[in-house]
Amino acid sequence: MTAAAPIAVALDAPNLETAARWASLVTPHVSTLKVGLELYLKYGPDAVASIRGASRIQVFLDLKLHDIPNTVAGAARSVARLKPAYLTVHAQGGADMIKAAVEAVPQTKITAVTVLTSLGEGDLAATGLAGPASDAVRRLAALAVGAGARALVCSPQEVAAVRAEIGTEIDLITPGVRPKGAKADDQTRISTPEEALAAGADLLVIGRPITGAADPGAAAAAIAAGLRHRA
Ligand SMILES: O=c1ccn([C@@H]2O[C@H](COP(=O)(O)O)[C@@H](O)[C@H]2O)c(=O)[nH]1
């Protein structure tokens, strides 16, 4: 049996039946299933239970919490019983907010989202974050790790620079991954799965290139095979 590839499939589905079907098709090929806002806001904890099924696959709860520290700590405690491997917060919420989340759920890796992979340089300037995205990502990564985050989300284009700064202990997770020739959709700072892994990513988040395929299981298997061949 081959080891599951370091891929988190983003199960951004309109209903539980679709998400559970995708989950059962991709589970043999990948290490992680990601539940995000679309599914969690509609179904809550049932979303996690139904995609996990009877398997022991890792769950990545991508709720991108961003509020005052007390509120984020309470929100993190509310999902602790789901035992997600990863729970996201926005690094821009600041060090106290990240620390509050870390202390609230010690068994889960609090994962700080640095700069959304959909944003380009122009978008950043418009939000008042001057300078190249890579500068903001590195600054927010250092802040988040200093506050206790054990994983970071950045684009594959910044992974090598972040890795050089934060060392090997922190998991680097990259959305914005597109197989060669695939549509970028609304993602801006993208790379291929092979490039992301070669740059030092630990876990690649991939949604639509897998879930939008006619056969999501085959699409996941093909990307996983590509990663094995480069290793
Ligand atoms: O910066 C970020 C943080 C999170 N995401 C999430 O990852 C997936 C990507 O899905 P694709 O279909 O492969 O684009 C999605 O669930 C996002 O919410 C991100 O894209 N960028």
The ligand as a Gaussian input file, in Angstrom:
#p B3LYP/6-31G(d) Opt

LIG

0 1
 O       -4.982000      31.794000       1.843000
 C       -5.847000      30.899000       1.731000
 C       -6.409000      30.256000       2.819000
 C       -7.333000      29.264000       2.616000
 N       -7.726000      28.911000       1.376000
 C       -8.717000      27.819000       1.229000
 O       -8.121000      26.748000       0.493000
 C       -9.054000      26.198000      -0.429000
 C       -8.531000      26.315000      -1.828000
 O       -9.450000      25.762000      -2.734000
 P       -9.171000      25.730000      -4.309000
 O      -10.473000      25.237000      -4.868000
 O       -8.026000      24.777000      -4.545000
 O       -8.844000      27.108000      -4.759000
 C      -10.389000      26.910000      -0.192000
 O      -11.153000      26.119000       0.685000
 C       -9.992000      28.200000       0.504000
 O      -10.969000      28.646000       1.416000
 C       -7.186000      29.542000       0.302000
 O       -7.520000      29.257000      -0.867000
 N       -6.241000      30.524000       0.505000

